[in-house]
Amino acid sequence: MEGGAQQSSLWEPPEQEGGPAERDGGEGPPELRRSQPLFIHGSSRQPPQEEPRASSLPSIPNPFPELCSPSNSPILSSPALGQGPPREGTAHVVKVFGEDGACRSLEASAGTTARQLCETLVRRTRALHDHSWALVELHQHLALERCLEDHESVLEVQSSWAPGADSRFVFRKNFAKYELFKSSTLLFPEVMVSSCLEANKSMAHSELIQNFLNSGSCPEVQGFLHLREAGRKVWKRFHFSLRRSGLYYSTKGTSKDPRHLQYFADLTESNIYYVTQGKKLYGTPTEFGFCIKPHKVRSGAKGLKLLCSEDEQSRSCWMAAFRLFKYGMQLYRNYQQAQARLSQPPWIGPTPLRSASDNALVAMDFSGCTGRVIENPNEVLSVALEEAQAWRKKTTHRYSLPAACHSSPLSAVIHRTQPWFHGRISREDTQQLIGRQGLVDGVFLVRESQRNPKGFVLSLCHLQRIKHYLILPSEEEGRLYFTMDDGQTRFADLIQLVEFHQINRGILPCKLRHYCTCVAL
């Protein structure tokens, strides 16, 4: 209604003959007759537009101005339809999908970043706020996906899609997003940065990598990669080197002679994608494929530069190096801002989004005889998290338990209320889910066993590999317990088992750090 009201207020009917100026006898502009010539300023060749005629009917605001003004319509001018980059001051529709295929439409301005959109979705889905939520750009027809950086403009990315292409944004976890600043020595093995180590013999490997990260630069990375020849389905193995000037490969073994180095790609004008179905669509030698997609390539596989590494560690190293090469210090600033957001409550931020009614609310403690106002922000946050967890357990347990389990003890079904429990999913789906959310040490989920109808499986990622541990229930003196080591360590329920291994490693290779979860949009 606002748009219509503005249009009606800006429109003024032309004064007719015998208007107020003539009737009152006041001084005004000379009378303009139709037979007199008009002086046209400038050299515009546009035909004169017919003035709207005055009507005796009252002006009614247009309730749907966007249907009459396609230039201001968030639907007709959407960059997804190939209308060019978004304009400032206009709102556009962005569709975001969840991992379950559900979709939610959001309005975004031209300056909306991926981090701002993720924070909006976290609030609306009431998910646990952390920096691992990410917006993923997915091209299903090409089997390509990449995680948008926090500072990237969502509408600029959407405007680069071809009209009618099967491309979308997916909202999900990505625990490996800032892993290069946490486990840099593991992400950049010595064999792939050997040239930098030789040039800086006085520095240790960890110190060298940390210096590069602190300065926002990328070390020279080298290693063997499989390259798909243009226009053919043949893959050949070359020795690649990533330098400040770009990506090169040697036509003669591992030679670094300029005569043997062939320039391959300019990463500043390209984006790096994971290849999810490389063997099926592109015939990759291994499952660890990735792709360099220039900005000028809008649709189709033509123009894509497909590469394939030997293992996941090598691919992760190349992908991290490409990100550092392209974004530099901006990537480290994104990480620092994400860490700063974790140290403060979600509602205390640079851009508060609470309404006036929310600002009038205060936190209260009714545990004693009389209520008191909680003034400490840290205490407010802890109380809110405790109440949210208790509410989730109570309501989810009430509505999600199957009818056949009412006669069972609570310990046998209480795990169904937890976000890390994924029910009856297969081993293959489990590995794909953990792989999509990041192959980081400690990423886990619990699922029902397919081979043992009464057992469960703890799937855990360690050293970029996924391992599966069988959990078996047992009864002793009428009491049910769960174990992973033939009864040496017993737990009353699966929640106790998970919480124990989040603090103690036990028989596992590492502690449980991050649980895989899927939110419903």
Secondary structure, 3 states (H helix, E strand, C coil): CHHHHHHHHHCCCCCCCCCHHHHHCCCCCCCCCCCCCCCCCCCCCCCCCCCCCCCCCCCCCCCCHHHHCHHHCCCCCCHHHCCCCCCCCCCEEEEEECCCCCEEEEEECCCCEHHHHHHHHHHHHCCCCCCCEEEEEEECCCCEEEECCCCCEHHHHHHCCCCCCCEEEEEEECCCCCHHHCCHHHHCCHHHCHHHHHHCCCCCHHHHHHHHHHCCCCCCEEEEEEEECCCCCCEEEEEEEEECCEEEEECCCCCCCCCCEEEEECHHHEEEEEECCHHHHCCCCCCCEEEEEECCCCCCCCCCEEEECCCHHHHHHHHHHHHHHHHCHHHHHHHHHHHHHHCCCCCCCCCCCCCHHHHCCCCEECCCCCCEECCCHHHHHHHHHHHHHHHHHHHHHHHHCCHHHCCCCHHHCHHHHCCCECCCCCHHHHHHHHHHHCCCCCEEEEEECCCCCCCEEEEEEECCEEEEEEEEEEEECCEEEEECCCCCCCECCHHHHHHHHHHCCCCCCCCCCEECCCCCC
